[in-house]
Amino acid sequence: MIEQGIREETSVYHEATNILHLGEEENDKYYDAVVPPIFQTSLFTSKTYEDFVKAINHAGDQYSYTRYGNPNFDILCKKIASLEGGDSALLTSSGVSAMSIAILAYAQSGGHIIAIRNLYGPTRSFLHYLEEKLNLQVTFISGDDVNELAAVIQPNTQLVVLESPASFLFNVQDLRKIAALCRGSGITTVIDNSNATPLFQKPLQLGIDVVVHSATKYLSGHSDTIGGFIVANQAQMEPIRRQHKLIGSSPAPFEAWLILRGLRTLPVRMKEHAKNALIIANFLESHPKVKRVHYPALSSFSQHELAKSQMSGFSSLFSFELDAASDRMVHFFNGLELIKIGLSWGGYESICNPLKVGFGSGFTEAQFSQMGITDQLVRLHVGLEEAGDLVDDLDRALRQV
Ligand SMILES: *Cc1c(COP(=O)(O)O)cnc(C)c1O
């Protein structure tokens, strides 16, 4: 009993402390090893009939089969649920599977979904896929104005899909207003919170129903694993849990162990990412060859005040537009020596790409222009290198343009 009392008190710790220790109170089960072992097993067996019944229901400390649950997953999920302030979290094999499962859990044949236009590409593609597959209708909006959302709600609207800050131009949605409107209309809200991380934005506390993360990005932070999370309170989680079970999208235990290894340093990494990003964004904003920087942390960003009202900090992913002819863009990218060219972000390394090229094929010029994506738009993830080295690298590349 006394021991239980002590454990309950652990909830008063700050989140940086919880990231390190929450969910690992029972390490006496693994010889008090400070790092949990990798439970690299597909199967857990039961000593008795009664234990098997518990294992099947994932009750107590009983497990049955890794697709349904594994100690490495549970340690992570307790930490992420606590960070987001939700009842529970689910771990999936990727951010894309987390988003697809969350959407599928609420999508219904013949129904209606509203989504912001500048969604992460594969999320948008999944919605188009559902349009064909389930004969449902998707309405895309900018997400910049809650009245625009109110105007497109239909009696059969089930779901609103958000991403704030969003991909490409990093525009933010007013999460409090959208949540209040949707709650009142019986519509479920889902947000991709990968960009802000739960350190800088806690959508459940603003009234959003379901939070999705790509753990591949900042949460793991080392560009060495892929994973995703879904976080929600009990009632909203029920259909998601069912969908997750049916899809069977659990990662391997080793991937969960890697995510945990990275997650432990999330607070210190995010501080450095944010500090570096502001230096780089200020440098770019004052550079004559840069037309515009799209970064919510800057006071020049049109939604800066709204962003500050719902976020407690800013990550290090943003975009900027060069003041250059389309055929000069190649010289910028090829002029970089330190900053890598690539798709992903959230790791220790700085990385950038020409956004339009990163999209691949399948989008028309009209769609690109509607999303605000030009040949000159560069997405930059500022890593943990010394800021001065990054400034020098960008300056060198900009001289080539
Ligand atoms: C990368 C990314 C995802 C997908 O995550 P994966 O782990 O690569 O599947 C989802 N949302 C956003 C905003 C992303 O950038």
The ligand as an ORCA input file, in Angstrom:
! r2SCAN-3c Opt
* xyz 0 1
  C       6.572     12.340    -41.774
  C       5.225     12.806    -41.412
  C       4.217     11.891    -41.142
  C       4.361     10.415    -41.383
  O       5.182      9.778    -40.520
  P       5.919      8.393    -40.863
  O       6.410      8.002    -39.526
  O       6.972      8.706    -41.867
  O       4.911      7.453    -41.405
  C       2.988     12.377    -40.723
  N       2.772     13.696    -40.591
  C       3.713     14.610    -40.863
  C       3.404     16.048    -40.699
  C       4.968     14.194    -41.303
  O       5.881     15.103    -41.645
*
